[in-house]
């Protein structure tokens, strides 16, 4: 098992859900946690918790990954001791709506594409060259079962997660011959703010998404991410699909 003690782990979308759970999970491993998200106050609270509970250094960046210039400024503006990222977790992402394609909202499409695809690209472009130069690093992209199966109303969101899958595979080819590793962790239904965001704050509708079965928790996904990161250096978990036991496919969930 590879030790992560004193490794720098950079997590995007760390203010809630899977990103927040990853910050806690990697802090338990003794890693230094670099966190980025739009909601600065949440990050500050989480940073204080990590220091109090685990005694690890942490640093926060208020960042919208859709803004390429802001991503570049944020990374180049880091103190030298925080720039040598060992593990990059591209977690920032969201879904908007369940409209049919011909009835879809252009703004929703752009937000998903800009965050899930372009944001991942911007952050990766800023971080990976340093990994290559130093001769080590691990990129873990948080994908989705929606990157393997399309479901009704999921058109554009699924397309963005198929893109994450393709980019991860392409990056693995591009980094062939280097010591870097590239993984994707692709969960099924996870009880987070995901559905609340998808339905534009409609809490009642969001809650129905997870009724009648036990969905994954953010901690379940974080455990999978840590597993990928702690394999021996010669082992690369290229792709891990993690599903609730009750979910057989994107649109087939056994509810009681």
ZIJOFEN-V254526 format. One record per pair of residues at least 24 apart in sequence whose C-alpha atoms are under 7 Angstrom apart, sorted by the first residue. I is the first residue (numbers start at 1). GAP is how many residues later the second one is. If there is no record, write none. Layout:
{{I/GAP} {I/GAP}}
//
This chain:
{{1/229} {1/230} {1/231} {2/228} {2/229} {2/230} {2/231} {3/227} {4/25} {4/26} {4/27} {5/24} {5/25} {5/26} {6/24} {6/25} {6/26} {7/24} {7/25} {7/79} {8/24} {8/25} {8/26} {8/76} {8/77} {8/78} {8/79} {9/24} {9/25} {9/76} {9/77} {9/78} {9/79} {10/24} {10/25} {10/75} {10/77} {10/78} {10/79} {11/24} {11/25} {11/77} {11/78} {11/79} {11/80} {12/24} {12/25} {12/77} {12/78} {12/79} {12/80} {13/24} {13/78} {13/79} {15/24} {15/27} {15/28} {17/175} {17/176} {17/201} {18/200} {18/203} {18/204} {19/72} {21/197} {21/198} {21/201} {22/200} {24/26} {25/197} {26/200} {27/27} {27/29} {28/26} {30/26} {31/25} {32/24} {32/25} {32/26} {33/24} {33/25} {33/26} {34/24} {34/25} {34/26} {35/24} {35/25} {35/26} {36/24} {36/25} {36/26} {36/27} {37/24} {37/25} {37/26} {37/27} {38/24} {38/25} {38/26} {65/50} {65/54} {66/48} {66/49} {66/52} {66/53} {68/54} {71/51} {71/52} {72/54} {75/51} {84/46} {86/51} {86/52} {87/50} {87/51} {87/52} {88/50} {88/51} {88/52} {89/50} {89/51} {89/52} {90/30} {90/50} {90/51} {90/52} {91/50} {91/51} {92/24} {94/100} {95/62} {95/99} {95/102} {95/103} {96/101} {96/102} {96/103} {97/101} {97/102} {98/55} {98/56} {99/54} {100/53} {101/54} {109/47} {112/45} {113/47} {116/44} {117/43} {117/46} {117/47} {135/43} {135/44} {136/43} {136/44} {137/43} {137/44} {138/42} {138/43} {138/44} {139/42} {139/43} {139/44} {140/42} {140/43} {140/44} {141/42} {141/43} {141/44} {142/42} {142/43} {142/44} {143/41} {143/42} {143/43} {144/42} {144/43} {144/44} {145/41} {145/42} {145/43} {145/96} {145/105} {146/104} {149/101} {151/99} {151/100} {181/55} {182/56} {183/54} {183/55} {183/56} {184/54} {184/55} {184/56} {185/40} {185/54} {185/55} {185/56} {186/54} {186/55} {186/56} {187/34} {187/54} {187/55} {187/56} {188/54} {188/55} {188/56} {189/26} {189/27} {189/54} {189/55} {190/25} {190/26} {190/27} {190/28} {191/24} {191/25} {191/26} {192/26} {212/43} {212/44} {213/33} {213/41} {213/42} {213/43} {214/30} {215/29} {216/28}}
//
